[in-house]
Amino acid sequence: MTEAATKPSLVIPQLIVGLGNPEPKYDQTRHNIGFAAIDTLSRAWQIPLGENRKFQGEYGEGMVPGMGKVRLLKPLTYMNRSGQSIQSVTSWYKLPPESVLVIYDDMDLPLGKTRLRLSGSAGGHNGMKSTISHLNTQNFPRLRIGIGKPNDGSNSEQSESISHVLGKFSAAESQLISLVLQFVVECVEFSLKQGVEKAMNRCNSHNIPVYP
């Protein structure tokens, strides 16, 4: 085998998706942290988002200096049908699954922690189940944002978990989340410039301290 054949190709995102639910009642909830990430990227890169019926979501695209063309998407299909919206964009622009970076919430990660991966299972997340189903593969990068568990991480009833993910951040948590979202911008920019694999080292070792 030649060196070129054994060397993995660089994974550079072309479409960045944040998972969440539409409707004002879901704004600023833990489950909508993916939407908040896309809004933060939209502001940082000055890429306006607008409703796109063909894509069943809020969509925007633009050139980012030093990072090329970037597409942003917030599916408006509700969480458990997120994949429909994502697939409509990838089909229209003929994007390979590995060029889709999905950002979403994770209860198994503590607040202030992020995890970037090249592939993986849905881990019980309905938005990711739908995405994997519609892209027909698990091999696409994802950035998980920790939202912590209810009751300080104890094993909670399903109803408590649902109220946790659909609940809003406290004032103290919101301050921390604003720092997390700024770090998410750094992670995504690093992924666009140097590839997801290199960005993983940087993003996964970083921990934003939680202040009491």
CYANA upper distance limits for C-alpha pairs under 8 A (distance plus 0.5 A):
  1 MET  CA      5 ALA  CA      6.70
  1 MET  CA      6 THR  CA      7.32
  2 THR  CA      6 THR  CA      7.09
  3 GLU  CA      7 LYS  CA      6.57
 10 LEU  CA    194 GLN  CA      8.40
 10 LEU  CA    195 GLY  CA      6.03
 10 LEU  CA    196 VAL  CA      8.06
 10 LEU  CA    197 GLU  CA      8.23
 11 VAL  CA     98 GLU  CA      7.32
 11 VAL  CA     99 SER  CA      7.25
 11 VAL  CA    195 GLY  CA      5.62
 11 VAL  CA    196 VAL  CA      6.15
 11 VAL  CA    197 GLU  CA      7.74
 12 ILE  CA     99 SER  CA      6.58
 12 ILE  CA    191 SER  CA      6.85
 12 ILE  CA    192 LEU  CA      5.91
 12 ILE  CA    193 LYS  CA      8.19
 12 ILE  CA    194 GLN  CA      8.12
 12 ILE  CA    195 GLY  CA      5.47
 12 ILE  CA    196 VAL  CA      6.88
 13 PRO  CA     70 VAL  CA      8.49
 13 PRO  CA     98 GLU  CA      7.90
 13 PRO  CA     99 SER  CA      4.86
 13 PRO  CA    100 VAL  CA      6.06
 13 PRO  CA    101 LEU  CA      6.28
 13 PRO  CA    191 SER  CA      7.64
 13 PRO  CA    192 LEU  CA      6.64
 13 PRO  CA    195 GLY  CA      8.35
 13 PRO  CA    196 VAL  CA      8.27
 14 GLN  CA     69 LYS  CA      7.66
 14 GLN  CA     70 VAL  CA      5.97
 14 GLN  CA     71 ARG  CA      6.66
 14 GLN  CA     95 LEU  CA      8.28
 14 GLN  CA     99 SER  CA      5.71
 14 GLN  CA    100 VAL  CA      6.72
 14 GLN  CA    101 LEU  CA      8.26
 15 LEU  CA     70 VAL  CA      6.79
 15 LEU  CA     71 ARG  CA      5.18
 15 LEU  CA     72 LEU  CA      6.39
 15 LEU  CA     73 LEU  CA      7.86
 15 LEU  CA     99 SER  CA      6.86
 15 LEU  CA    100 VAL  CA      5.38
 15 LEU  CA    101 LEU  CA      6.76
 16 ILE  CA     38 ILE  CA      8.22
 16 ILE  CA     70 VAL  CA      8.11
 16 ILE  CA     71 ARG  CA      6.64
 16 ILE  CA     72 LEU  CA      5.49
 16 ILE  CA     73 LEU  CA      6.78
 16 ILE  CA    100 VAL  CA      6.45
 16 ILE  CA    101 LEU  CA      5.31
 16 ILE  CA    102 VAL  CA      6.51
 16 ILE  CA    103 ILE  CA      8.06
 17 VAL  CA     34 GLY  CA      8.08
 17 VAL  CA     38 ILE  CA      7.59
 17 VAL  CA     72 LEU  CA      6.48
 17 VAL  CA     73 LEU  CA      5.26
 17 VAL  CA     74 LYS  CA      6.48
 17 VAL  CA     75 PRO  CA      8.24
 17 VAL  CA     86 ILE  CA      8.14
 17 VAL  CA    100 VAL  CA      7.74
 17 VAL  CA    101 LEU  CA      6.60
 17 VAL  CA    102 VAL  CA      5.23
 17 VAL  CA    103 ILE  CA      6.53
 18 GLY  CA     33 ILE  CA      8.19
 18 GLY  CA     34 GLY  CA      4.41
 18 GLY  CA     35 PHE  CA      5.39
 18 GLY  CA     36 ALA  CA      8.18
 18 GLY  CA     37 ALA  CA      7.03
 18 GLY  CA     38 ILE  CA      6.18
 18 GLY  CA     73 LEU  CA      7.00
 18 GLY  CA     74 LYS  CA      5.90
 18 GLY  CA     75 PRO  CA      8.05
 18 GLY  CA    102 VAL  CA      6.37
 18 GLY  CA    103 ILE  CA      5.23
 18 GLY  CA    104 TYR  CA      6.58
 19 LEU  CA     32 ASN  CA      7.04
 19 LEU  CA     33 ILE  CA      8.02
 19 LEU  CA     34 GLY  CA      5.15
 19 LEU  CA     35 PHE  CA      6.33
 19 LEU  CA     74 LYS  CA      6.89
 19 LEU  CA     75 PRO  CA      7.21
 19 LEU  CA     79 MET  CA      7.16
 19 LEU  CA     82 SER  CA      7.56
 19 LEU  CA    102 VAL  CA      7.79
 19 LEU  CA    103 ILE  CA      6.82
 19 LEU  CA    104 TYR  CA      5.88
 19 LEU  CA    127 GLY  CA      7.12
 20 GLY  CA     31 HIS  CA      6.62
 20 GLY  CA     32 ASN  CA      4.76
 20 GLY  CA     33 ILE  CA      7.56
 20 GLY  CA     34 GLY  CA      6.44
 20 GLY  CA     35 PHE  CA      6.09
 20 GLY  CA     74 LYS  CA      7.83
 20 GLY  CA     75 PRO  CA      7.79
 20 GLY  CA     76 LEU  CA      8.39
 20 GLY  CA     78 TYR  CA      7.38
 20 GLY  CA     79 MET  CA      6.14
 20 GLY  CA    104 TYR  CA      8.17
 20 GLY  CA    127 GLY  CA      8.43
 21 ASN  CA     26 TYR  CA      6.74
 21 ASN  CA     31 HIS  CA      8.30
 21 ASN  CA     32 ASN  CA      6.91
 21 ASN  CA     75 PRO  CA      8.39
 21 ASN  CA     76 LEU  CA      7.09
 21 ASN  CA     77 THR  CA      7.94
 21 ASN  CA     78 TYR  CA      5.24
 21 ASN  CA     79 MET  CA      5.99
 22 PRO  CA     26 TYR  CA      7.15
 22 PRO  CA     27 ASP  CA      8.40
 22 PRO  CA     76 LEU  CA      5.95
 22 PRO  CA     77 THR  CA      7.98
 22 PRO  CA     78 TYR  CA      6.76
 23 GLU  CA     27 ASP  CA      7.76
 26 TYR  CA     31 HIS  CA      8.49
 26 TYR  CA     32 ASN  CA      7.36
 26 TYR  CA    166 LEU  CA      7.48
 27 ASP  CA     32 ASN  CA      7.27
 28 GLN  CA     32 ASN  CA      6.90
 28 GLN  CA     33 ILE  CA      7.74
 28 GLN  CA     36 ALA  CA      7.91
 28 GLN  CA    168 LYS  CA      6.30
 28 GLN  CA    169 PHE  CA      7.68
 29 THR  CA     33 ILE  CA      7.46
 29 THR  CA    165 VAL  CA      7.39
 29 THR  CA    166 LEU  CA      5.94
 29 THR  CA    167 GLY  CA      5.71
 29 THR  CA    168 LYS  CA      4.69
 29 THR  CA    169 PHE  CA      7.01
 30 ARG  CA    105 ASP  CA      7.43
 30 ARG  CA    147 ILE  CA      6.84
 30 ARG  CA    164 HIS  CA      8.00
 30 ARG  CA    165 VAL  CA      5.54
 30 ARG  CA    166 LEU  CA      6.53
 30 ARG  CA    167 GLY  CA      6.70
 30 ARG  CA    168 LYS  CA      6.45
 30 ARG  CA    169 PHE  CA      7.05
 31 HIS  CA    104 TYR  CA      8.15
 31 HIS  CA    105 ASP  CA      6.31
 31 HIS  CA    165 VAL  CA      5.51
 31 HIS  CA    166 LEU  CA      6.26
 32 ASN  CA     36 ALA  CA      7.02
 32 ASN  CA    104 TYR  CA      8.12
 32 ASN  CA    105 ASP  CA      7.83
 33 ILE  CA     37 ALA  CA      6.67
 33 ILE  CA    104 TYR  CA      6.83
 33 ILE  CA    105 ASP  CA      6.45
 33 ILE  CA    145 ILE  CA      7.95
 34 GLY  CA     38 ILE  CA      6.96
 34 GLY  CA    103 ILE  CA      5.61
 34 GLY  CA    104 TYR  CA      5.04
 34 GLY  CA    105 ASP  CA      7.06
 35 PHE  CA     39 ASP  CA      6.75
 35 PHE  CA     74 LYS  CA      6.59
 36 ALA  CA     40 THR  CA      6.67
 36 ALA  CA    181 LEU  CA      8.24
 37 ALA  CA     41 LEU  CA      6.73
 37 ALA  CA    103 ILE  CA      7.89
 37 ALA  CA    181 LEU  CA      6.43
 37 ALA  CA    184 VAL  CA      7.63
 37 ALA  CA    185 VAL  CA      8.36
 38 ILE  CA     42 SER  CA      6.46
 38 ILE  CA     72 LEU  CA      7.25
 38 ILE  CA     73 LEU  CA      7.77
 38 ILE  CA     74 LYS  CA      7.61
 39 ASP  CA     43 ARG  CA      6.80
 40 THR  CA     44 ALA  CA      6.62
 40 THR  CA    181 LEU  CA      7.34
 40 THR  CA    182 GLN  CA      8.06
 40 THR  CA    185 VAL  CA      7.94
 41 LEU  CA     45 TRP  CA      6.47
 41 LEU  CA     47 ILE  CA      8.47
 41 LEU  CA    185 VAL  CA      6.62
 42 SER  CA     46 GLN  CA      6.04
 42 SER  CA     47 ILE  CA      5.35
 42 SER  CA     48 PRO  CA      6.59
 42 SER  CA     49 LEU  CA      7.61
 42 SER  CA     72 LEU  CA      8.09
 43 ARG  CA     47 ILE  CA      7.19
 43 ARG  CA     48 PRO  CA      8.13
 44 ALA  CA    185 VAL  CA      8.27
 45 TRP  CA     64 VAL  CA      6.87
 47 ILE  CA     60 GLY  CA      6.59
 47 ILE  CA     61 GLU  CA      6.68
 47 ILE  CA     62 GLY  CA      6.32
 48 PRO  CA     60 GLY  CA      6.25
 48 PRO  CA     61 GLU  CA      8.21
 49 LEU  CA     58 GLU  CA      6.24
 49 LEU  CA     59 TYR  CA      5.60
 49 LEU  CA     60 GLY  CA      5.05
 49 LEU  CA     61 GLU  CA      8.50
 49 LEU  CA     72 LEU  CA      8.21
 50 GLY  CA     58 GLU  CA      5.53
 50 GLY  CA     59 TYR  CA      6.00
 50 GLY  CA     60 GLY  CA      6.97
 51 GLU  CA     56 GLN  CA      8.18
 51 GLU  CA     57 GLY  CA      6.26
 51 GLU  CA     58 GLU  CA      4.73
 51 GLU  CA     59 TYR  CA      6.70
 52 ASN  CA     56 GLN  CA      6.51
 52 ASN  CA     57 GLY  CA      6.08
 52 ASN  CA     58 GLU  CA      6.25
 52 ASN  CA     59 TYR  CA      6.58
 53 ARG  CA     57 GLY  CA      7.09
 54 LYS  CA     88 SER  CA      7.92
 55 PHE  CA     59 TYR  CA      8.14
 55 PHE  CA     75 PRO  CA      8.35
 55 PHE  CA     85 SER  CA      5.82
 55 PHE  CA     86 ILE  CA      7.98
 55 PHE  CA     88 SER  CA      5.95
 55 PHE  CA     89 VAL  CA      6.43
 56 GLN  CA     75 PRO  CA      6.68
 56 GLN  CA     76 LEU  CA      6.28
 56 GLN  CA     77 THR  CA      6.90
 56 GLN  CA     84 GLN  CA      8.38
 56 GLN  CA     85 SER  CA      5.74
 56 GLN  CA     88 SER  CA      8.47
 57 GLY  CA     73 LEU  CA      7.06
 57 GLY  CA     74 LYS  CA      5.92
 57 GLY  CA     75 PRO  CA      4.67
 57 GLY  CA     76 LEU  CA      5.02
 57 GLY  CA     77 THR  CA      7.62
 57 GLY  CA     85 SER  CA      6.90
 58 GLU  CA     73 LEU  CA      6.22
 58 GLU  CA     74 LYS  CA      5.54
 58 GLU  CA     75 PRO  CA      6.93
 58 GLU  CA     76 LEU  CA      7.47
 59 TYR  CA     71 ARG  CA      7.90
 59 TYR  CA     72 LEU  CA      6.14
 59 TYR  CA     73 LEU  CA      5.15
 59 TYR  CA     74 LYS  CA      7.05
 60 GLY  CA     71 ARG  CA      6.35
 60 GLY  CA     72 LEU  CA      5.72
 60 GLY  CA     73 LEU  CA      7.25
 61 GLU  CA     69 LYS  CA      7.64
 61 GLU  CA     70 VAL  CA      6.09
 61 GLU  CA     71 ARG  CA      4.78
 61 GLU  CA     72 LEU  CA      6.59
 62 GLY  CA     69 LYS  CA      6.09
 62 GLY  CA     70 VAL  CA      6.12
 62 GLY  CA     71 ARG  CA      7.24
 63 MET  CA     67 MET  CA      7.94
 63 MET  CA     68 GLY  CA      5.77
 63 MET  CA     69 LYS  CA      4.86
 63 MET  CA     70 VAL  CA      6.66
 64 VAL  CA     68 GLY  CA      5.89
 64 VAL  CA     69 LYS  CA      6.73
 64 VAL  CA     70 VAL  CA      7.34
 66 GLY  CA    193 LYS  CA      7.73
 67 MET  CA    189 GLU  CA      7.97
 67 MET  CA    192 LEU  CA      6.25
 67 MET  CA    193 LYS  CA      6.27
 73 LEU  CA     86 ILE  CA      8.29
 75 PRO  CA     79 MET  CA      8.47
 75 PRO  CA     82 SER  CA      6.20
 75 PRO  CA     85 SER  CA      5.99
 75 PRO  CA     86 ILE  CA      7.58
 76 LEU  CA     82 SER  CA      8.04
 76 LEU  CA     85 SER  CA      8.08
 77 THR  CA     81 ARG  CA      6.07
 77 THR  CA     82 SER  CA      6.28
 77 THR  CA     84 GLN  CA      8.02
 77 THR  CA     85 SER  CA      7.37
 78 TYR  CA     82 SER  CA      6.81
 79 MET  CA    126 ASN  CA      6.97
 79 MET  CA    127 GLY  CA      5.30
 80 ASN  CA    126 ASN  CA      5.50
 80 ASN  CA    127 GLY  CA      5.44
 80 ASN  CA    129 LYS  CA      8.05
 80 ASN  CA    130 SER  CA      6.42
 81 ARG  CA     85 SER  CA      8.16
 81 ARG  CA    127 GLY  CA      7.20
 81 ARG  CA    130 SER  CA      6.14
 81 ARG  CA    131 THR  CA      8.34
 82 SER  CA     86 ILE  CA      7.04
 82 SER  CA    127 GLY  CA      6.03
 82 SER  CA    128 MET  CA      8.28
 82 SER  CA    130 SER  CA      6.42
 82 SER  CA    131 THR  CA      6.62
 83 GLY  CA     87 GLN  CA      6.35
 83 GLY  CA    127 GLY  CA      7.74
 83 GLY  CA    128 MET  CA      8.26
 83 GLY  CA    130 SER  CA      5.25
 83 GLY  CA    131 THR  CA      4.37
 83 GLY  CA    132 ILE  CA      7.73
 83 GLY  CA    133 SER  CA      7.56
 83 GLY  CA    134 HIS  CA      5.66
 83 GLY  CA    135 LEU  CA      7.70
 84 GLN  CA     88 SER  CA      6.76
 84 GLN  CA    130 SER  CA      8.13
 84 GLN  CA    131 THR  CA      8.06
 84 GLN  CA    134 HIS  CA      6.96
 85 SER  CA     89 VAL  CA      7.18
 86 ILE  CA     90 THR  CA      6.85
 86 ILE  CA    131 THR  CA      7.62
 86 ILE  CA    134 HIS  CA      8.43
 87 GLN  CA     91 SER  CA      6.35
 87 GLN  CA    131 THR  CA      8.45
 87 GLN  CA    134 HIS  CA      6.59
 87 GLN  CA    135 LEU  CA      6.83
 88 SER  CA     92 TRP  CA      6.60
 89 VAL  CA     93 TYR  CA      6.68
 89 VAL  CA     95 LEU  CA      8.44
 90 THR  CA     94 LYS  CA      5.84
 90 THR  CA     95 LEU  CA      5.17
 90 THR  CA     96 PRO  CA      7.47
 90 THR  CA     97 PRO  CA      8.03
 91 SER  CA     95 LEU  CA      7.20
 95 LEU  CA     99 SER  CA      7.08
 95 LEU  CA    100 VAL  CA      8.39
 96 PRO  CA    100 VAL  CA      7.97
 97 PRO  CA    135 LEU  CA      6.81
 97 PRO  CA    137 THR  CA      8.02
 97 PRO  CA    139 ASN  CA      7.46
 97 PRO  CA    140 PHE  CA      6.04
 98 GLU  CA    139 ASN  CA      6.56
 98 GLU  CA    140 PHE  CA      4.66
 98 GLU  CA    141 PRO  CA      6.90
 99 SER  CA    140 PHE  CA      7.32
 99 SER  CA    141 PRO  CA      8.13
100 VAL  CA    140 PHE  CA      6.54
100 VAL  CA    141 PRO  CA      7.03
101 LEU  CA    140 PHE  CA      7.19
101 LEU  CA    141 PRO  CA      5.45
101 LEU  CA    142 ARG  CA      5.70
101 LEU  CA    143 LEU  CA      7.67
102 VAL  CA    141 PRO  CA      7.09
102 VAL  CA    142 ARG  CA      5.10
102 VAL  CA    143 LEU  CA      6.64
103 ILE  CA    142 ARG  CA      6.31
103 ILE  CA    143 LEU  CA      5.23
103 ILE  CA    144 ARG  CA      6.35
103 ILE  CA    145 ILE  CA      7.88
104 TYR  CA    142 ARG  CA      8.35
104 TYR  CA    143 LEU  CA      7.10
104 TYR  CA    144 ARG  CA      5.71
104 TYR  CA    145 ILE  CA      6.58
105 ASP  CA    144 ARG  CA      6.15
105 ASP  CA    145 ILE  CA      5.40
105 ASP  CA    146 GLY  CA      6.51
105 ASP  CA    147 ILE  CA      6.79
106 ASP  CA    144 ARG  CA      6.36
106 ASP  CA    145 ILE  CA      6.24
106 ASP  CA    146 GLY  CA      5.42
106 ASP  CA    147 ILE  CA      6.33
106 ASP  CA    148 GLY  CA      7.79
107 MET  CA    146 GLY  CA      6.48
107 MET  CA    147 ILE  CA      5.71
107 MET  CA    148 GLY  CA      5.21
107 MET  CA    149 LYS  CA      5.81
107 MET  CA    165 VAL  CA      8.36
108 ASP  CA    146 GLY  CA      7.40
108 ASP  CA    147 ILE  CA      8.29
108 ASP  CA    148 GLY  CA      6.75
108 ASP  CA    149 LYS  CA      7.40
109 LEU  CA    113 LYS  CA      6.76
109 LEU  CA    114 THR  CA      7.91
109 LEU  CA    145 ILE  CA      7.68
109 LEU  CA    146 GLY  CA      4.71
109 LEU  CA    147 ILE  CA      6.94
109 LEU  CA    148 GLY  CA      6.11
110 PRO  CA    146 GLY  CA      5.46
110 PRO  CA    147 ILE  CA      6.38
110 PRO  CA    148 GLY  CA      4.70
110 PRO  CA    149 LYS  CA      7.89
111 LEU  CA    145 ILE  CA      8.26
111 LEU  CA    146 GLY  CA      5.30
111 LEU  CA    147 ILE  CA      5.30
111 LEU  CA    148 GLY  CA      5.65
111 LEU  CA    177 ILE  CA      8.44
111 LEU  CA    210 VAL  CA      7.96
112 GLY  CA    145 ILE  CA      8.27
112 GLY  CA    146 GLY  CA      6.80
112 GLY  CA    147 ILE  CA      8.28
112 GLY  CA    176 LEU  CA      7.28
112 GLY  CA    177 ILE  CA      7.58
112 GLY  CA    180 VAL  CA      6.59
112 GLY  CA    207 ASN  CA      6.62
112 GLY  CA    208 ILE  CA      5.35
112 GLY  CA    209 PRO  CA      7.06
112 GLY  CA    210 VAL  CA      7.15
113 LYS  CA    145 ILE  CA      6.88
113 LYS  CA    146 GLY  CA      5.78
113 LYS  CA    180 VAL  CA      8.30
113 LYS  CA    204 ASN  CA      8.34
113 LYS  CA    206 HIS  CA      7.79
113 LYS  CA    207 ASN  CA      5.94
113 LYS  CA    208 ILE  CA      7.05
114 THR  CA    143 LEU  CA      7.43
114 THR  CA    144 ARG  CA      6.10
114 THR  CA    145 ILE  CA      5.24
114 THR  CA    146 GLY  CA      6.44
114 THR  CA    203 CYS  CA      7.12
114 THR  CA    204 ASN  CA      6.66
114 THR  CA    206 HIS  CA      8.19
114 THR  CA    207 ASN  CA      8.18
115 ARG  CA    143 LEU  CA      6.08
115 ARG  CA    144 ARG  CA      5.58
115 ARG  CA    145 ILE  CA      7.23
115 ARG  CA    200 MET  CA      8.09
115 ARG  CA    203 CYS  CA      7.13
115 ARG  CA    204 ASN  CA      5.67
116 LEU  CA    141 PRO  CA      7.76
116 LEU  CA    142 ARG  CA      6.31
116 LEU  CA    143 LEU  CA      4.91
116 LEU  CA    144 ARG  CA      6.93
116 LEU  CA    196 VAL  CA      8.27
116 LEU  CA    199 ALA  CA      8.23
116 LEU  CA    200 MET  CA      5.86
116 LEU  CA    203 CYS  CA      7.05
116 LEU  CA    204 ASN  CA      6.88
117 ARG  CA    141 PRO  CA      5.99
117 ARG  CA    142 ARG  CA      5.99
117 ARG  CA    143 LEU  CA      7.03
117 ARG  CA    196 VAL  CA      8.24
117 ARG  CA    197 GLU  CA      8.36
117 ARG  CA    200 MET  CA      7.23
118 LEU  CA    139 ASN  CA      7.17
118 LEU  CA    140 PHE  CA      6.30
118 LEU  CA    141 PRO  CA      4.57
118 LEU  CA    142 ARG  CA      7.01
118 LEU  CA    196 VAL  CA      7.47
118 LEU  CA    197 GLU  CA      7.63
119 SER  CA    138 GLN  CA      6.11
119 SER  CA    139 ASN  CA      5.03
119 SER  CA    140 PHE  CA      5.63
119 SER  CA    141 PRO  CA      5.84
119 SER  CA    142 ARG  CA      7.42
120 GLY  CA    138 GLN  CA      6.11
120 GLY  CA    139 ASN  CA      7.35
121 SER  CA    138 GLN  CA      6.76
122 ALA  CA    126 ASN  CA      7.93
122 ALA  CA    128 MET  CA      5.45
122 ALA  CA    129 LYS  CA      5.73
122 ALA  CA    132 ILE  CA      7.91
123 GLY  CA    128 MET  CA      8.48
124 GLY  CA    128 MET  CA      8.45
124 GLY  CA    129 LYS  CA      7.87
125 HIS  CA    129 LYS  CA      6.72
126 ASN  CA    130 SER  CA      6.78
127 GLY  CA    131 THR  CA      6.74
128 MET  CA    132 ILE  CA      6.49
129 LYS  CA    133 SER  CA      6.63
130 SER  CA    134 HIS  CA      6.67
131 THR  CA    135 LEU  CA      6.48
132 ILE  CA    136 ASN  CA      6.07
132 ILE  CA    137 THR  CA      5.92
132 ILE  CA    138 GLN  CA      6.04
133 SER  CA    137 THR  CA      7.57
141 PRO  CA    196 VAL  CA      7.87
147 ILE  CA    165 VAL  CA      8.35
148 GLY  CA    152 ASP  CA      8.28
148 GLY  CA    153 GLY  CA      7.40
149 LYS  CA    153 GLY  CA      5.04
149 LYS  CA    154 SER  CA      7.80
149 LYS  CA    161 SER  CA      7.90
149 LYS  CA    164 HIS  CA      7.90
150 PRO  CA    154 SER  CA      7.55
150 PRO  CA    156 SER  CA      7.53
150 PRO  CA    160 GLU  CA      7.54
150 PRO  CA    161 SER  CA      7.08
150 PRO  CA    164 HIS  CA      6.48
151 ASN  CA    156 SER  CA      7.96
156 SER  CA    160 GLU  CA      6.59
156 SER  CA    161 SER  CA      7.00
157 GLU  CA    161 SER  CA      6.94
158 GLN  CA    162 ILE  CA      6.71
159 SER  CA    163 SER  CA      6.74
160 GLU  CA    164 HIS  CA      6.53
161 SER  CA    165 VAL  CA      6.75
162 ILE  CA    166 LEU  CA      6.56
163 SER  CA    167 GLY  CA      6.16
169 PHE  CA    173 GLU  CA      5.97
169 PHE  CA    174 SER  CA      6.08
170 SER  CA    174 SER  CA      6.48
171 ALA  CA    175 GLN  CA      7.06
172 ALA  CA    176 LEU  CA      7.18
173 GLU  CA    177 ILE  CA      6.56
174 SER  CA    178 SER  CA      6.69
175 GLN  CA    179 LEU  CA      7.29
176 LEU  CA    180 VAL  CA      6.81
176 LEU  CA    208 ILE  CA      8.29
176 LEU  CA    210 VAL  CA      7.49
177 ILE  CA    181 LEU  CA      6.55
178 SER  CA    182 GLN  CA      6.87
179 LEU  CA    183 PHE  CA      6.81
179 LEU  CA    208 ILE  CA      8.13
180 VAL  CA    184 VAL  CA      6.66
180 VAL  CA    208 ILE  CA      7.52
181 LEU  CA    185 VAL  CA      6.96
182 GLN  CA    186 GLU  CA      7.20
183 PHE  CA    187 CYS  CA      6.75
184 VAL  CA    188 VAL  CA      6.61
185 VAL  CA    189 GLU  CA      6.56
186 GLU  CA    190 PHE  CA      6.57
187 CYS  CA    191 SER  CA      6.71
187 CYS  CA    199 ALA  CA      6.81
187 CYS  CA    202 ARG  CA      8.04
187 CYS  CA    203 CYS  CA      6.41
188 VAL  CA    192 LEU  CA      6.73
188 VAL  CA    199 ALA  CA      8.43
189 GLU  CA    193 LYS  CA      6.70
190 PHE  CA    194 GLN  CA      6.31
190 PHE  CA    195 GLY  CA      7.54
190 PHE  CA    196 VAL  CA      8.18
190 PHE  CA    198 LYS  CA      8.49
190 PHE  CA    199 ALA  CA      6.14
191 SER  CA    195 GLY  CA      4.90
191 SER  CA    196 VAL  CA      4.99
191 SER  CA    197 GLU  CA      8.16
191 SER  CA    198 LYS  CA      7.77
191 SER  CA    199 ALA  CA      5.75
192 LEU  CA    196 VAL  CA      7.93
194 GLN  CA    198 LYS  CA      6.83
194 GLN  CA    199 ALA  CA      7.55
195 GLY  CA    199 ALA  CA      6.90
196 VAL  CA    200 MET  CA      6.62
197 GLU  CA    201 ASN  CA      7.84
198 LYS  CA    202 ARG  CA      7.74
199 ALA  CA    203 CYS  CA      6.57
200 MET  CA    204 ASN  CA      6.16
201 ASN  CA    205 SER  CA      6.82
202 ARG  CA    206 HIS  CA      7.07
